[in-house]
């Protein structure tokens, strides 16, 4: 299991990437206008092999903190640039507040639009 590791004056802190992904996932889904998180085929295979629930949220560890890639579905009628900025801010804040890990980059990838008559599972990207 990959971990973000940081040394403090009192010792070392190790946080599993899955924890950071789960925090980001919850923050994304709390933003009005987000219809869901897209789980691609490679994510589904990875989840089946590793039994990890990080689909649609990819976390990479770097020297300064973490970079997070989010693959989301938006509700029809939402202004996408504004939504993406809100998602970036909420995810960065949630990760930093809950883990003290710097979210150096939060990249939002819009994977599709969900219309009122559709369910998230109906969209095939």
C-alpha positions in Angstrom: 0.0 0.0 0.0 1.4 3.3 -1.1 1.7 6.0 1.7 2.5 9.7 1.9 5.2 10.0 4.5 6.2 13.2 6.3 8.6 13.7 9.1 7.8 16.1 11.9 9.7 17.2 14.9 8.1 14.4 16.9 8.3 11.6 14.4 7.0 10.3 11.1 3.5 10.4 9.8 2.4 7.9 7.1 -1.0 8.3 5.5 -2.3 5.7 3.0 -3.0 7.1 -0.5 -6.4 5.5 -0.1 -7.2 7.7 2.9 -6.4 10.8 0.8 -8.5 9.5 -2.1 -11.4 8.8 0.2 -11.3 12.3 1.7 -11.1 13.8 -1.8 -14.0 11.6 -3.0 -16.2 12.8 -0.1 -15.3 16.4 -0.7 -16.1 16.2 -4.4 -19.5 14.5 -3.9 -20.5 17.3 -1.4 -20.2 20.0 -4.1 -23.6 21.0 -5.6 -23.6 20.3 -9.3 -21.4 17.2 -9.2 -23.4 14.2 -10.4 -20.8 11.6 -9.5 -17.3 10.3 -9.9 -16.5 8.3 -13.1 -14.9 4.9 -12.5 -13.1 3.9 -15.7 -12.3 0.3 -16.8 -8.7 0.5 -15.5 -10.0 1.8 -12.1 -12.5 -1.1 -11.9 -9.8 -3.6 -12.6 -7.4 -2.0 -10.1 -10.2 -2.0 -7.5 -10.9 -5.7 -8.2 -7.3 -6.7 -7.8 -6.3 -4.4 -4.9 -9.7 -4.2 -3.2 -9.2 -0.4 -2.9 -12.0 2.1 -3.5 -10.1 4.9 -5.2 -11.8 4.8 -8.6 -12.2 8.2 -10.2 -9.7 9.7 -7.8 -6.0 9.2 -8.5 -3.4 10.4 -5.9 0.3 10.8 -6.7 2.9 11.5 -4.1 5.6 14.0 -4.8 8.3 15.8 -2.8 6.1 18.7 -1.7 2.9 16.7 -1.0 0.3 15.1 -3.3 -1.2 15.7 -6.7 -4.9 14.6 -7.1 -6.7 13.9 -10.3 -10.5 13.8 -10.2 -12.7 12.3 -12.9 -16.2 13.7 -12.4 -19.6 13.8 -13.9 -21.5 17.1 -13.8 -25.2 17.9 -13.8 -26.6 19.5 -16.9 -27.0 23.3 -16.7 -24.0 23.8 -14.3 -21.3 26.2 -15.4 -18.4 23.9 -15.7 -15.4 26.3 -15.0 -17.0 27.6 -11.8 -17.8 24.0 -10.7 -14.2 22.9 -11.4 -12.8 25.8 -9.3 -15.1 25.0 -6.5 -14.2 21.3 -6.6 -10.5 22.2 -6.6 -10.8 24.5 -3.6 -13.0 22.1 -1.5 -10.7 19.1 -2.2 -7.6 21.0 -1.4 -9.0 22.3 1.8 -10.4 19.0 2.9 -7.2 17.1 2.3 -5.0 19.7 4.0 -7.3 20.2 6.9 -7.8 16.5 7.6 -4.3 15.2 6.9 -1.9 18.2 7.0 -0.7 16.9 3.6 -0.2 19.7 1.0 -2.4 19.1 -2.0 0.0 20.7 -4.5 -2.3 20.2 -7.5 -6.0 19.2 -7.8 -6.7 18.5 -11.4 -10.4 18.2 -12.4 -11.3 16.1 -15.5 -14.9 16.5 -16.6 -15.9 13.0 -18.0 -19.5 13.7 -18.9 -22.8 15.5 -18.3 -25.7 13.9 -16.5 -29.2 15.1 -17.5 -32.1 15.1 -15.1 -33.7 12.1 -16.8 -30.5 10.0 -16.6 -28.9 8.1 -13.7 -25.2 8.1 -13.3 -25.0 4.4 -14.2 -26.7 5.2 -17.6 -23.8 7.3 -18.8 -21.2 5.4 -20.8 -18.1 7.4 -21.5 
